[in-house]
Amino acid sequence: AETPVTLNWDITGSIAQVDLFYSATGGAPYNTTIATNLTATDRTCSWTAPVQVTDTARVWLTESGNINVMAESPVFKVRGSVTVVQPNGPAAQWLAGEPHNITWTRKGDFENVKITLSTNGAEPYDIPIVNSWSANPPSYPWSIPSDFNLGTSFNVKIADANDALNVFDVSDQQFAIIGSLTLTTPNTGATWYVNEIQNIVWGRNGNIAVAPLKGYRIQD
C-alpha cells in the first residue's frame, strides 16, 4: 500500500491507447482510475498502490474509448507495511519500571498492531507486549514492569495484528533494558549513633542483584 509499483501488459492487434482502472472488491465496478490514454505500445505504467488494504484487488485494462476490448488482472493483495522507529539501536537504554513510547510508521490503512519482544535479538519474539493496539496514532506507551529481567539484546517486533506473518518489522539493532536503585534510608538529615542497629533501605527497578553495601565518611 502507498508504494510505487509497475503495471505491465501485452497487446495484440492495432491498439493506439489504453486506460487502466482499479477495484478493491475483486471486479466491477472499477471505480478508481489509474491512468487514461496511455500509449498502448509502451506496455508499462507506474502507479502508487492505494492506502486501502485488501485481499481482492484487481486491475482492468481497456482500449481507450472501447471497453469491449479489455482484460482483467488476476485478483491480488494490497498489503500494508510497518517500520519500527523506537526502540532502535544500542543508544536506546530503557529503564525498567518506567513508561517508554514504542513508535513506528505505517503504510496502508490496517487498523491495529501487535507488538512482541525478543530477548536475544532474533526469533522467537515470544514476550507479548500488546496483542492489539491502534495503529494510528503510531505510538504505544509501554510500562516496563519493575521486576523485568534486564539485558542488552532486546528487539521489538511490530506487526499488523490481522496479518502478522506477512506485515511486520523489527528493530534494526538491539537495545538495552536497564535497572535502577534508589536509596531510601539513610537520607539527608538522618542521624545514626555508634553501636546502634539501623536498617538500610532501598528500592529497585529491574531484576538486579544488589551489590555489597559500602559507605564513606565525610571529615568535619
N, C-alpha and C positions, 0 to 999 in steps of 0.2 A: 504494500500500500504506500502511496505517496512517493513512489520511486520510479525513475525513468526506466522504461522498457522499450524494446524494439518489436514492432509488429511486421511480419513478412507475409507475402502472398505470391502466388503464381497466376498468370493469366493465359487464356487460350483464345485465339482469335483477335479481332481488331477492336480493342477497347482503349479509349483515349484517357478517360479519367475514372476514378473510383471514389466512393465515400465509405467511411468507417463509422460504425456505431457500437455502443456498448450496452449490455444488460447485466444487472447483478442478480437476476432471477432465473437464469438458465435459458432465456429466449425472449420472444416477443412479449411485451413491447420493448424495443430498443430505444429508450428514451434519452440516452446520453450520446451526443455527437462527439466523436473523436476528431474527425477531420473530414473535409469535403473537397472535391475537385482536385484530388491528388493525381499526379501523373502515373498512370497505371503501370507503365514500364519501369518505374523506379522500384517497384516491388517491395518497398520498405517505408516505414513511418515510425518516428519516435513519439512516444506517448508516456505521460506520467500517470501511473495507475491511481485510481481514486482512493479516497480515505476510507470508504466503506469496506469492511472485511466481509467476505462472502465465500461460500463453498460452491456457488453456482454462477460464476462469471462466464460471460460469453461475448464474442465479438462477431459482428455482422458486416460483411463486405458486399457492396453493391456497385454496379456500374452507375456512374453519375447520371441521374435523370431516368434510370431504367431499373426499377427494383426487381424486375423479373430475371435479371442476370445477377446472381447473388451467390454467396457462400457463407456458411457459418463455421466458426471455430468449434472445436470440442469444448465441453464445459471444463473450466479450470478454476483454481482457487486464488483469491486475493487475500494474502495473509499480512498481518501487521508485523512490526519489529519493535524491539526494545533495546536500549543501551544503558548499562549501569553508569551513573555519574559518580556517586559516592555510596560506600567507601571504595576507594580505588588506589592501591599502592601503599608502599611502606611508610609514606608520610602520614597516613591515617592511623592514628593511635587513639582508640576509643576507650573511655573509662567505663568499667563495669559499674552498675548501679546508677548510671545517668542516662538521660534520653539523648538519642542521636537520630538525625534525619537520614534515612536511606532515600536517595534520589535517582531519577532516571529520566531519559527522554523516550518518546514513543512515536511511531508512525502507525496510522490506522486507528480506527475508532473502537477497538476492543475495549471492554468496559472495566475489567478487573485484572489485577496482577497477583501472582503467587510468589512469595519470597522465602527462600530457604538458604541455609548456611552450611558450608563445608569447613571442617577443622583442619584439613590438610592441603588446602589449595586446589583440590581436584574432586572428582567424584569419590564417594557419594555426597550429594547435598542432602543430608538426612536429618538436619536440625531445622524444624519448621519455625519460621518467624511469624508469617501470617499466610493463611491459605487463600484468602480472597480480600483484596483491598482495592478501592477505586483507583483506576489507572490515571485519572486526571482529577485533581492536580497531581503531578508526578512526584509525590513525596510520602514517605511513611515514617511516623515517629516511633522509633524502636527504643523502648526502655530496656536496656540490658540488665538482666537480673543481677542483684548484688552478690549472689553466690556463683556467678558464671565461671566456668573453667577458663583460665587465661591462656593466651598463646599468641604467636606471631604469624600463623599460617592460615588465617581465615580468608575465605572467599564467599561472596554473596552471589546468588543466582536469582534473577528476576525473570518471570515468565508470564505469558498470557495465561490467566487462570483456566481458560477453556481450551487451550491448545498448547499446553506446557511442553510437550515433546518436540514441537516444531518452532515455537516462537519464544526465544529466551536469550539472555545474555548473562555473562558472569563478569566479576571484577577482573580487570586486566592484570592486576598484580595483587598479591596477598597483603592483608592489613593485620594490625595487632589489636587485641583487646587486653588492656592492662588494668591492674588493680590500684587501689589507693588505701592509705592508712590515715586515720585521724586520732591524735592523742587527746583524750577527754580529761583524764586526771593523771598527774597533777597538771594544772594550767596556771595562767597568770594570777598572781596574788595568793597562791596556796602556801601555807606554812607547815612544814613537816619537821618533827623533832627526832633527835637521835634516839635510837633503840625502840622507836615505835614501829609497829607493823602497819603499812599502808597499802592500799590497792592501787596499782597502776592500771588504768582503764583506757581502752582504745576501741575504735570502730574500724571496720574494714569493708571494702568493696572488692569483690572478686575472690575467687577461691585461692587465696595466697597463704603460704606458711609464714608466720611471723618470725622474724629474726630474733636472736638473743638480745635482751634489753641492755642498753648501755646508757650511762649518764656522764655528765661532766659538771665541774664546779666552777662558778664564776668567783674569782677572788675579790674581796672587798678592797 
